[in-house]
Each structure stands twice: as C-alpha cells, then as structure tokens.
Amino acid sequence: MNWLELVGWAGSALLVWSLLQTRILRLRALNLVGCLILIGYNTAVQVWPMVGLNVVLAVINVWYLRKLLATRHDEQTYQVVEVGTGDAFLAHTLRVHAADIARFNPGFRWDPAAPDRSAFLVVRADEVVGVMLSHAEPGGVAQIDLDYVTPPFRDFTPGEFVYRRSRLFTDRGFRRVVSPPGMIAPYYHRLGFRPEGGAYVLDLPVPATSG
C-alpha cells in the first residue's frame, strides 16, 4: 500500500468517524475535513464521480457549519422557556438524560416540591437544547442546581441565553448567580462569570428605578 492509498483510507475512516459523533458541530467539521481529503485523493487517482460527490458533500457541510456558527449566539434561534418545577415534560427530559447529567453533575439532586425553585428550558424550535434549574439562597443569590446541555449542542453554550436575560433573575430580586457545585468542565468563564471559592459567580446589574 503506497502513501496515496493511505490518504484515501484515512479520509474514508474520518468520514465514518464523523458519523459517529453526537455533537452536530463536530460532526460537520470532521465530515468536511474527510471530504476535502477524499477530494484530493480521488483527484489524484482520477475517480471523477467520487470527486463530484465529495465536492457536493463539502459544500453541504460548509453551508451547515456557517449556519450553526452564525446562529450560535442568536436569540431568534434559541429561546428560553420557563416551565413549572413539577412540569411533566421537564421531568421526562431529566429522566431521559439522567445518566449523562450524572456524568457532568455528579452531585445533582432535584426536589421539584421544594420552595423557591425555578426551571428553564432552552429550545431551538421544538428541540430541547438545554435545561437550567435553580433555587434561591439568602442574600439575593440564585444558586444554579443544574446547567445541562444535550449532547448534540455540547459545542455551544446555550446557558448564555438564560444568563444574558438578567431580568429572569433581577425581577425575582436576585443580585448574583452562582454556578452549580461540583460541575465538571464548566464554561462560565466565557459568559462573564468570575471564579470565587471553587465556583463561578455572576454579579447582576441593579435594576434602574423610575422617578
């Protein structure tokens, strides 16, 4: 087997590997790289139908990657929906993703009947992208119990749509938000939180008073 055949096999292996990804951004990026490798390989061996196929696939991947990256911070694409803490669909979502939630939030416990709880779903159209659960602590602190992102959107930060809308917290009298305890691979440094005592803290703006 010469080096050119190795390139062809590597491109094919990368295409297969990309289809095993659960994260849509990673899937598209790896698939694009595999297509580009195979365009080069099939051009070298002059298999033009495969060149054409991979060119089309590469264009499709570029189109989807551009769309994903252009809308990753778009509030028109991702919506925050507040739900009741005892909502049946929320309970279903937590149950379906229980094993994955435990991987990143090993200490997570949720009591929907406990007082001063809040629950939000981040959605894209009718697809659940993330779940954010919190409760009130003394001193105007909103303690986040769970900030979970579903696997296809793990390369994004959908929680930002909850924190960006500070009125979700300030209208409830909160002055700061604290990240979940023991969360694995937190991303809060990208959202304006600051580290404090083993957690991340976001200080909320003081609402303007009229008159």
ChimeraX commands (.cxc) that place a marker at each C-alpha (Angstrom):
marker #1 position 0.00,0.00,0.00 radius 0.5
marker #1 position 1.51,3.33,-1.05 radius 0.5
marker #1 position 1.12,6.68,0.68 radius 0.5
marker #1 position -1.68,7.81,-1.66 radius 0.5
marker #1 position -3.82,4.81,-0.73 radius 0.5
marker #1 position -3.17,5.57,2.93 radius 0.5
marker #1 position -4.52,9.08,2.36 radius 0.5
marker #1 position -7.66,7.62,0.77 radius 0.5
marker #1 position -8.21,5.20,3.65 radius 0.5
marker #1 position -7.62,7.97,6.18 radius 0.5
marker #1 position -10.23,10.17,4.51 radius 0.5
marker #1 position -12.74,7.32,4.44 radius 0.5
marker #1 position -12.07,6.49,8.09 radius 0.5
marker #1 position -12.56,10.13,9.05 radius 0.5
marker #1 position -15.91,10.22,7.24 radius 0.5
marker #1 position -17.07,7.14,9.14 radius 0.5
marker #1 position -15.78,8.55,12.44 radius 0.5
marker #1 position -17.63,11.82,11.83 radius 0.5
marker #1 position -20.95,9.98,11.51 radius 0.5
marker #1 position -20.44,8.50,14.99 radius 0.5
marker #1 position -20.33,11.96,16.61 radius 0.5
marker #1 position -23.30,13.10,18.68 radius 0.5
marker #1 position -22.26,16.77,18.58 radius 0.5
marker #1 position -23.56,18.35,15.41 radius 0.5
marker #1 position -20.79,20.94,15.12 radius 0.5
marker #1 position -18.06,18.34,15.48 radius 0.5
marker #1 position -19.84,16.00,13.07 radius 0.5
marker #1 position -19.97,18.67,10.36 radius 0.5
marker #1 position -16.37,19.79,10.89 radius 0.5
marker #1 position -14.91,16.26,10.78 radius 0.5
marker #1 position -17.08,15.32,7.82 radius 0.5
marker #1 position -15.84,18.39,5.94 radius 0.5
marker #1 position -12.19,17.50,6.59 radius 0.5
marker #1 position -12.83,13.94,5.41 radius 0.5
marker #1 position -14.48,15.19,2.23 radius 0.5
marker #1 position -11.56,17.50,1.49 radius 0.5
marker #1 position -9.07,14.63,1.93 radius 0.5
marker #1 position -11.11,12.44,-0.40 radius 0.5
marker #1 position -11.41,15.22,-2.99 radius 0.5
marker #1 position -7.62,15.34,-3.11 radius 0.5
marker #1 position -7.27,11.57,-3.21 radius 0.5
marker #1 position -9.88,10.95,-5.89 radius 0.5
marker #1 position -8.49,13.79,-7.99 radius 0.5
marker #1 position -5.06,12.17,-7.81 radius 0.5
marker #1 position -6.40,8.79,-8.95 radius 0.5
marker #1 position -8.86,10.44,-11.37 radius 0.5
marker #1 position -12.06,8.93,-9.99 radius 0.5
marker #1 position -14.21,11.87,-11.05 radius 0.5
marker #1 position -17.65,10.68,-9.82 radius 0.5
marker #1 position -16.23,10.45,-6.29 radius 0.5
marker #1 position -14.64,13.87,-6.69 radius 0.5
marker #1 position -18.05,15.27,-7.62 radius 0.5
marker #1 position -19.76,13.51,-4.71 radius 0.5
marker #1 position -17.29,14.80,-2.13 radius 0.5
marker #1 position -17.39,18.32,-3.55 radius 0.5
marker #1 position -21.17,18.34,-3.08 radius 0.5
marker #1 position -20.84,16.94,0.45 radius 0.5
marker #1 position -18.18,19.52,1.30 radius 0.5
marker #1 position -20.41,22.36,0.12 radius 0.5
marker #1 position -23.29,20.99,2.22 radius 0.5
marker #1 position -21.05,20.80,5.28 radius 0.5
marker #1 position -19.76,24.34,4.77 radius 0.5
marker #1 position -23.34,25.60,4.48 radius 0.5
marker #1 position -24.42,23.91,7.71 radius 0.5
marker #1 position -21.26,24.95,9.58 radius 0.5
marker #1 position -21.77,28.55,8.53 radius 0.5
marker #1 position -25.38,28.43,9.69 radius 0.5
marker #1 position -24.51,26.80,13.02 radius 0.5
marker #1 position -21.73,29.28,13.78 radius 0.5
marker #1 position -23.75,32.31,12.65 radius 0.5
marker #1 position -26.69,31.44,14.90 radius 0.5
marker #1 position -24.89,30.08,17.97 radius 0.5
marker #1 position -25.48,33.39,19.85 radius 0.5
marker #1 position -28.79,34.27,18.17 radius 0.5
marker #1 position -31.77,34.79,20.47 radius 0.5
marker #1 position -34.10,34.31,17.50 radius 0.5
marker #1 position -32.77,30.78,17.07 radius 0.5
marker #1 position -32.58,29.77,20.74 radius 0.5
marker #1 position -35.45,30.59,23.08 radius 0.5
marker #1 position -35.70,30.39,26.87 radius 0.5
marker #1 position -38.97,28.91,28.13 radius 0.5
marker #1 position -39.79,28.95,31.82 radius 0.5
marker #1 position -41.63,25.85,33.00 radius 0.5
marker #1 position -43.06,24.73,36.30 radius 0.5
marker #1 position -40.68,22.85,38.56 radius 0.5
marker #1 position -43.11,19.94,38.54 radius 0.5
marker #1 position -43.71,20.09,34.79 radius 0.5
marker #1 position -44.18,16.63,33.27 radius 0.5
marker #1 position -42.04,17.37,30.21 radius 0.5
marker #1 position -39.23,18.71,32.41 radius 0.5
marker #1 position -39.38,15.52,34.47 radius 0.5
marker #1 position -39.29,13.47,31.25 radius 0.5
marker #1 position -36.24,15.38,29.98 radius 0.5
marker #1 position -34.37,14.89,33.26 radius 0.5
marker #1 position -35.23,11.20,33.25 radius 0.5
marker #1 position -34.15,10.60,29.64 radius 0.5
marker #1 position -30.80,12.34,30.19 radius 0.5
marker #1 position -30.24,11.17,33.78 radius 0.5
marker #1 position -27.09,9.16,33.06 radius 0.5
marker #1 position -25.50,11.98,31.04 radius 0.5
marker #1 position -26.49,14.56,33.65 radius 0.5
marker #1 position -24.78,12.48,36.34 radius 0.5
marker #1 position -21.55,12.45,34.30 radius 0.5
marker #1 position -21.20,16.22,34.41 radius 0.5
marker #1 position -23.13,16.98,37.61 radius 0.5
marker #1 position -22.43,14.05,39.95 radius 0.5
marker #1 position -23.92,15.81,42.97 radius 0.5
marker #1 position -27.15,16.89,41.28 radius 0.5
marker #1 position -30.34,16.37,43.27 radius 0.5
marker #1 position -33.64,17.99,42.33 radius 0.5
marker #1 position -36.70,18.30,44.52 radius 0.5
marker #1 position -39.46,19.94,42.45 radius 0.5
marker #1 position -41.63,20.38,45.54 radius 0.5
marker #1 position -39.02,22.42,47.42 radius 0.5
marker #1 position -39.74,26.17,47.70 radius 0.5
marker #1 position -38.13,28.96,45.67 radius 0.5
marker #1 position -37.21,26.74,42.72 radius 0.5
marker #1 position -37.08,27.92,39.09 radius 0.5
marker #1 position -36.82,25.87,35.89 radius 0.5
marker #1 position -35.98,26.94,32.33 radius 0.5
marker #1 position -35.68,25.04,29.07 radius 0.5
marker #1 position -33.52,26.37,26.25 radius 0.5
marker #1 position -35.05,25.27,22.96 radius 0.5
marker #1 position -34.35,25.51,19.24 radius 0.5
marker #1 position -37.73,25.38,17.53 radius 0.5
marker #1 position -39.28,22.33,19.25 radius 0.5
marker #1 position -35.97,20.70,20.22 radius 0.5
marker #1 position -34.65,20.86,23.79 radius 0.5
marker #1 position -31.10,22.20,23.79 radius 0.5
marker #1 position -30.53,22.73,27.50 radius 0.5
marker #1 position -32.03,22.70,30.99 radius 0.5
marker #1 position -31.31,25.20,33.75 radius 0.5
marker #1 position -32.61,24.69,37.29 radius 0.5
marker #1 position -32.02,26.99,40.25 radius 0.5
marker #1 position -33.12,27.86,43.75 radius 0.5
marker #1 position -32.95,30.93,45.97 radius 0.5
marker #1 position -30.29,31.35,48.64 radius 0.5
marker #1 position -30.15,34.13,51.27 radius 0.5
marker #1 position -28.69,37.47,50.26 radius 0.5
marker #1 position -30.25,37.64,46.80 radius 0.5
marker #1 position -28.27,34.67,45.45 radius 0.5
marker #1 position -29.61,32.43,42.68 radius 0.5
marker #1 position -27.88,29.09,43.12 radius 0.5
marker #1 position -27.83,27.07,39.91 radius 0.5
marker #1 position -28.60,23.42,40.60 radius 0.5
marker #1 position -28.26,22.20,37.02 radius 0.5
marker #1 position -26.99,23.74,33.81 radius 0.5
marker #1 position -27.23,20.89,31.33 radius 0.5
marker #1 position -26.67,20.87,27.57 radius 0.5
marker #1 position -27.96,17.99,25.44 radius 0.5
marker #1 position -25.22,16.08,23.56 radius 0.5
marker #1 position -25.85,17.46,20.03 radius 0.5
marker #1 position -25.29,21.03,21.27 radius 0.5
marker #1 position -22.40,20.42,23.64 radius 0.5
marker #1 position -20.03,22.51,21.50 radius 0.5
marker #1 position -22.30,25.52,22.16 radius 0.5
marker #1 position -23.13,27.50,25.31 radius 0.5
marker #1 position -26.94,27.66,25.36 radius 0.5
marker #1 position -26.95,28.64,29.03 radius 0.5
marker #1 position -25.87,32.08,27.90 radius 0.5
marker #1 position -29.44,32.77,26.75 radius 0.5
marker #1 position -30.63,32.39,30.34 radius 0.5
marker #1 position -27.85,34.49,31.88 radius 0.5
marker #1 position -27.95,37.12,29.14 radius 0.5
marker #1 position -31.52,37.93,30.12 radius 0.5
marker #1 position -30.65,39.16,33.60 radius 0.5
marker #1 position -34.26,40.16,34.23 radius 0.5
marker #1 position -35.07,36.48,34.64 radius 0.5
marker #1 position -33.14,36.82,37.89 radius 0.5
marker #1 position -33.34,40.51,38.81 radius 0.5
marker #1 position -37.15,40.53,38.59 radius 0.5
marker #1 position -37.06,37.88,41.30 radius 0.5
marker #1 position -34.83,40.02,43.49 radius 0.5
marker #1 position -31.54,38.24,42.78 radius 0.5
marker #1 position -28.26,40.15,42.71 radius 0.5
marker #1 position -25.87,37.35,41.85 radius 0.5
marker #1 position -25.85,33.93,40.21 radius 0.5
marker #1 position -23.61,31.08,41.42 radius 0.5
marker #1 position -22.66,28.11,39.24 radius 0.5
marker #1 position -23.55,24.52,40.20 radius 0.5
marker #1 position -21.29,22.94,42.84 radius 0.5
marker #1 position -19.01,20.20,41.55 radius 0.5
marker #1 position -19.87,20.71,37.90 radius 0.5
marker #1 position -17.41,19.00,35.55 radius 0.5
marker #1 position -15.99,21.07,32.65 radius 0.5
marker #1 position -17.75,24.36,33.48 radius 0.5
marker #1 position -17.84,27.03,30.78 radius 0.5
marker #1 position -18.79,30.09,32.84 radius 0.5
marker #1 position -15.56,31.99,32.24 radius 0.5
marker #1 position -16.86,32.51,28.70 radius 0.5
marker #1 position -20.07,34.13,29.94 radius 0.5
marker #1 position -18.67,36.87,32.18 radius 0.5
marker #1 position -18.66,34.87,35.42 radius 0.5
marker #1 position -15.69,35.23,37.78 radius 0.5
marker #1 position -14.16,32.43,39.88 radius 0.5
marker #1 position -14.87,32.60,43.60 radius 0.5
marker #1 position -14.42,29.93,46.23 radius 0.5
marker #1 position -14.43,26.95,43.88 radius 0.5
marker #1 position -17.43,28.22,41.92 radius 0.5
marker #1 position -18.20,30.89,39.33 radius 0.5
marker #1 position -20.20,33.99,40.20 radius 0.5
marker #1 position -22.08,36.45,38.03 radius 0.5
marker #1 position -22.94,39.82,39.56 radius 0.5
marker #1 position -26.23,41.08,38.17 radius 0.5
marker #1 position -26.96,44.70,37.27 radius 0.5
marker #1 position -29.09,46.67,39.70 radius 0.5
marker #1 position -32.43,47.43,38.06 radius 0.5
marker #1 position -32.96,51.08,37.22 radius 0.5
marker #1 position -35.56,52.80,39.38 radius 0.5
marker #1 position -38.12,55.16,37.89 radius 0.5
marker #1 position -38.60,58.71,39.09 radius 0.5
marker link #1:1,2 radius 0.2
marker link #1:2,3 radius 0.2
marker link #1:3,4 radius 0.2
marker link #1:4,5 radius 0.2
marker link #1:5,6 radius 0.2
marker link #1:6,7 radius 0.2
marker link #1:7,8 radius 0.2
marker link #1:8,9 radius 0.2
marker link #1:9,10 radius 0.2
marker link #1:10,11 radius 0.2
marker link #1:11,12 radius 0.2
marker link #1:12,13 radius 0.2
marker link #1:13,14 radius 0.2
marker link #1:14,15 radius 0.2
marker link #1:15,16 radius 0.2
marker link #1:16,17 radius 0.2
marker link #1:17,18 radius 0.2
marker link #1:18,19 radius 0.2
marker link #1:19,20 radius 0.2
marker link #1:20,21 radius 0.2
marker link #1:21,22 radius 0.2
marker link #1:22,23 radius 0.2
marker link #1:23,24 radius 0.2
marker link #1:24,25 radius 0.2
marker link #1:25,26 radius 0.2
marker link #1:26,27 radius 0.2
marker link #1:27,28 radius 0.2
marker link #1:28,29 radius 0.2
marker link #1:29,30 radius 0.2
marker link #1:30,31 radius 0.2
marker link #1:31,32 radius 0.2
marker link #1:32,33 radius 0.2
marker link #1:33,34 radius 0.2
marker link #1:34,35 radius 0.2
marker link #1:35,36 radius 0.2
marker link #1:36,37 radius 0.2
marker link #1:37,38 radius 0.2
marker link #1:38,39 radius 0.2
marker link #1:39,40 radius 0.2
marker link #1:40,41 radius 0.2
marker link #1:41,42 radius 0.2
marker link #1:42,43 radius 0.2
marker link #1:43,44 radius 0.2
marker link #1:44,45 radius 0.2
marker link #1:45,46 radius 0.2
marker link #1:46,47 radius 0.2
marker link #1:47,48 radius 0.2
marker link #1:48,49 radius 0.2
marker link #1:49,50 radius 0.2
marker link #1:50,51 radius 0.2
marker link #1:51,52 radius 0.2
marker link #1:52,53 radius 0.2
marker link #1:53,54 radius 0.2
marker link #1:54,55 radius 0.2
marker link #1:55,56 radius 0.2
marker link #1:56,57 radius 0.2
marker link #1:57,58 radius 0.2
marker link #1:58,59 radius 0.2
marker link #1:59,60 radius 0.2
marker link #1:60,61 radius 0.2
marker link #1:61,62 radius 0.2
marker link #1:62,63 radius 0.2
marker link #1:63,64 radius 0.2
marker link #1:64,65 radius 0.2
marker link #1:65,66 radius 0.2
marker link #1:66,67 radius 0.2
marker link #1:67,68 radius 0.2
marker link #1:68,69 radius 0.2
marker link #1:69,70 radius 0.2
marker link #1:70,71 radius 0.2
marker link #1:71,72 radius 0.2
marker link #1:72,73 radius 0.2
marker link #1:73,74 radius 0.2
marker link #1:74,75 radius 0.2
marker link #1:75,76 radius 0.2
marker link #1:76,77 radius 0.2
marker link #1:77,78 radius 0.2
marker link #1:78,79 radius 0.2
marker link #1:79,80 radius 0.2
marker link #1:80,81 radius 0.2
marker link #1:81,82 radius 0.2
marker link #1:82,83 radius 0.2
marker link #1:83,84 radius 0.2
marker link #1:84,85 radius 0.2
marker link #1:85,86 radius 0.2
marker link #1:86,87 radius 0.2
marker link #1:87,88 radius 0.2
marker link #1:88,89 radius 0.2
marker link #1:89,90 radius 0.2
marker link #1:90,91 radius 0.2
marker link #1:91,92 radius 0.2
marker link #1:92,93 radius 0.2
marker link #1:93,94 radius 0.2
marker link #1:94,95 radius 0.2
marker link #1:95,96 radius 0.2
marker link #1:96,97 radius 0.2
marker link #1:97,98 radius 0.2
marker link #1:98,99 radius 0.2
marker link #1:99,100 radius 0.2
marker link #1:100,101 radius 0.2
marker link #1:101,102 radius 0.2
marker link #1:102,103 radius 0.2
marker link #1:103,104 radius 0.2
marker link #1:104,105 radius 0.2
marker link #1:105,106 radius 0.2
marker link #1:106,107 radius 0.2
marker link #1:107,108 radius 0.2
marker link #1:108,109 radius 0.2
marker link #1:109,110 radius 0.2
marker link #1:110,111 radius 0.2
marker link #1:111,112 radius 0.2
marker link #1:112,113 radius 0.2
marker link #1:113,114 radius 0.2
marker link #1:114,115 radius 0.2
marker link #1:115,116 radius 0.2
marker link #1:116,117 radius 0.2
marker link #1:117,118 radius 0.2
marker link #1:118,119 radius 0.2
marker link #1:119,120 radius 0.2
marker link #1:120,121 radius 0.2
marker link #1:121,122 radius 0.2
marker link #1:122,123 radius 0.2
marker link #1:123,124 radius 0.2
marker link #1:124,125 radius 0.2
marker link #1:125,126 radius 0.2
marker link #1:126,127 radius 0.2
marker link #1:127,128 radius 0.2
marker link #1:128,129 radius 0.2
marker link #1:129,130 radius 0.2
marker link #1:130,131 radius 0.2
marker link #1:131,132 radius 0.2
marker link #1:132,133 radius 0.2
marker link #1:133,134 radius 0.2
marker link #1:134,135 radius 0.2
marker link #1:135,136 radius 0.2
marker link #1:136,137 radius 0.2
marker link #1:137,138 radius 0.2
marker link #1:138,139 radius 0.2
marker link #1:139,140 radius 0.2
marker link #1:140,141 radius 0.2
marker link #1:141,142 radius 0.2
marker link #1:142,143 radius 0.2
marker link #1:143,144 radius 0.2
marker link #1:144,145 radius 0.2
marker link #1:145,146 radius 0.2
marker link #1:146,147 radius 0.2
marker link #1:147,148 radius 0.2
marker link #1:148,149 radius 0.2
marker link #1:149,150 radius 0.2
marker link #1:150,151 radius 0.2
marker link #1:151,152 radius 0.2
marker link #1:152,153 radius 0.2
marker link #1:153,154 radius 0.2
marker link #1:154,155 radius 0.2
marker link #1:155,156 radius 0.2
marker link #1:156,157 radius 0.2
marker link #1:157,158 radius 0.2
marker link #1:158,159 radius 0.2
marker link #1:159,160 radius 0.2
marker link #1:160,161 radius 0.2
marker link #1:161,162 radius 0.2
marker link #1:162,163 radius 0.2
marker link #1:163,164 radius 0.2
marker link #1:164,165 radius 0.2
marker link #1:165,166 radius 0.2
marker link #1:166,167 radius 0.2
marker link #1:167,168 radius 0.2
marker link #1:168,169 radius 0.2
marker link #1:169,170 radius 0.2
marker link #1:170,171 radius 0.2
marker link #1:171,172 radius 0.2
marker link #1:172,173 radius 0.2
marker link #1:173,174 radius 0.2
marker link #1:174,175 radius 0.2
marker link #1:175,176 radius 0.2
marker link #1:176,177 radius 0.2
marker link #1:177,178 radius 0.2
marker link #1:178,179 radius 0.2
marker link #1:179,180 radius 0.2
marker link #1:180,181 radius 0.2
marker link #1:181,182 radius 0.2
marker link #1:182,183 radius 0.2
marker link #1:183,184 radius 0.2
marker link #1:184,185 radius 0.2
marker link #1:185,186 radius 0.2
marker link #1:186,187 radius 0.2
marker link #1:187,188 radius 0.2
marker link #1:188,189 radius 0.2
marker link #1:189,190 radius 0.2
marker link #1:190,191 radius 0.2
marker link #1:191,192 radius 0.2
marker link #1:192,193 radius 0.2
marker link #1:193,194 radius 0.2
marker link #1:194,195 radius 0.2
marker link #1:195,196 radius 0.2
marker link #1:196,197 radius 0.2
marker link #1:197,198 radius 0.2
marker link #1:198,199 radius 0.2
marker link #1:199,200 radius 0.2
marker link #1:200,201 radius 0.2
marker link #1:201,202 radius 0.2
marker link #1:202,203 radius 0.2
marker link #1:203,204 radius 0.2
marker link #1:204,205 radius 0.2
marker link #1:205,206 radius 0.2
marker link #1:206,207 radius 0.2
marker link #1:207,208 radius 0.2
marker link #1:208,209 radius 0.2
marker link #1:209,210 radius 0.2
marker link #1:210,211 radius 0.2
view
